[in-house]
Amino acid sequence: MKIKKALIPLVLTALLALAATPALATEIEQGTAAPTYTNTGDTSVTASVDTTYTITIPDSDTLKFEKLTGTAEEAARTKTFNVSAKGVTLEPGKQLNVTVSGENNDFKMTNAALSSVKLPYTITPAAGSALRPGGTIASFANNSTETVSSTLIVNAPTMGAGNYSDTLTFTCTVADKTP
């Protein structure tokens, strides 16, 4: 019994010693060319960097209109909002595009009481013309920390009384950089 108790630790120690070989290593053997007997070895260094970004879009309160009238001046029917980017890490030659569309790929709010009654609106980036639904509202480059302003204007002359709403969908896509 004493022999078995002493034998088990010895066998385990021997197994651990045999298993302690270097893992994931490259060996360099001594060179044979006199007088230095040197040799070299190479190993690769690699890294993988993921595409990352944070885009901030307007919240619902930013685009909320209070008690518009059919004759409201354009200033009363206009809301300015921002789309901003931070922490943008992209592959070389790529850019981050942000598009915007409304429900049913349209820029029309729907009357809560009668869904066939629509209230159209336009979205215009600060540096550009009115977007079509699904149009690019902002593009960001690698390492961007930017804010792009845009304007939403409700086309008041065509509206009837009631409560209207729509949902804007912002979509981010990494694509080849455009000139």
N, C-alpha and C positions, 0 to 999 in steps of 0.2 A: 504494500500500500504506500509506504514511504517513497519507494522508487517511482511509482506512478505520479505522485504529487510533485516530485522534483523534476521528472521528465517533461511534464506538460509545459512549465515555464521555459525550459531550455528549448524545446521544439518551437514554441511561439517566438522566442527571441531569434532563433535561427531563421525562421520564415520572414520576420520583419527585416532582418539584415539583408537577406537575399532580395527582398522586394524593394529595398531602398535604392533603386537605380534612378538616375535623372530622367525626368519626363519632359518631352517637348524641348529637347536640347539638340544643338548642332555641335559636333565635335571637331576640333582642329588638332590634327596630329603633327608631331614634330617634323619639320622639313628635313630633307637629306642633303641639301646643297650647302657645301662648306663655303664660307667660314661661319655663317650666322645660324644655320639650321632653323630658319624661320619659315612660317607658312601663314596663310591668311584664310579666313572664312567669312562668308556673307550670311546675313539673315535679313529677312524683309520686315519692315515696319509698316503696318497698315492701320487705317482708321476708317470708320464709317460715320458720317455726319448726317443725321436725319433732316429733312425739310421741316421747318417749324415756322409758325407765325401766329400772331394774335391780331384779329381784326375786331374793332369795336364799331357796332352799328347803332343807329338811333333807337331809343326805347319808344314805346307807344305814346308816352306823354309828350315827347318832342314833336310828334306829328299830329297832335290833337287840335282840331279847330273848334272854337267856341261860337255858337250861335251866328252862323253866317246868314246873310240875306242875299236874295237874288241880285241885288244891286251893289253888293259889297265891293269896295275898291280893291284893286289888285293887292295892295299891301296887307289887307285883312285876310286875303285868300292865299297868302304866301307864308311858307315855313322854310327856314334854312336849317339844314342838318349836316352832320359830319360823319364821314367814314374814316377811321384812323387805323394805322398799322403800327405794330411794334414787334421787336424780336423776329424780324423776317430773316430767315436763313434759307437760301435757295442754291441750287446747283448753278455753276457758271453758265451764262447765256440764257437764263430763265427769268421770268417775272411773274408776279402774283397779280392776277386779274380778279376784280370783284364786279360781278354783274348783279343787276336788280330787275325783278319782275313782280308784277302783281298777280292776284289770283287769276286763273284761266289765261295766263300769259297776256294780261291786259293791264292798262293803267286806268281802271274805272272802279269807283266805289259803288257798292250795291246798297239800295234802299232796304232798310230792315223790314219794312211792312210789305213791300212789293219788289221781289227780286229782279223783275224785268226792268225796273227803273234804275238807271246808272248815272253816276256823276263822274265825268272824266276829269283827269288831272294830268299834269306833265311833271317830269323830273328833268332838271337841267343841271349838269355839273358846272362849277364855277368857270372852268375853262372849256367851254364847248356849247353844243346846241342840244335841244331837247332829245332825250333818249327814247328809243323804241323799247318796249318791254324785252327784257333779256339783254339789254345793252350794257356795255362796260362803264361803270360809274367811277372806277378808280383802278390804277395799275401801280404796283409797288415793286421796287427793285430790291436786290439783296441788301441787307443791313438797313432797311428803311425804318424810319420812325417819322411818319408823316401823317398829316390830316388833310383830307380833301373835303371841301365844302360843296354842297349841292342845294338846289332849291326845288321845293314841291309847290306847284301852283294849282289850285282848284279852279276849274273853268266854271265860275259862278253863273254866268248868264243862262246856262242850260239847266240849272238845277231846280228841282221842285222841293217843297218842304219835306222834312223827314230826317231820320237818322241814317247816315251812310257809313259804310266801313269797307275796308279792303285789307289784305295782308301783303306786305312787301316781303319778298324772299331774296336774301342776299346770298350769292353763291361764289365761293372762292375756287379758283382754278390756277394751277401752275402751268405755264405755257412758255414756248420759245419767246425770247425778248423781241419786240417789234421795234423797228427804228424810229 
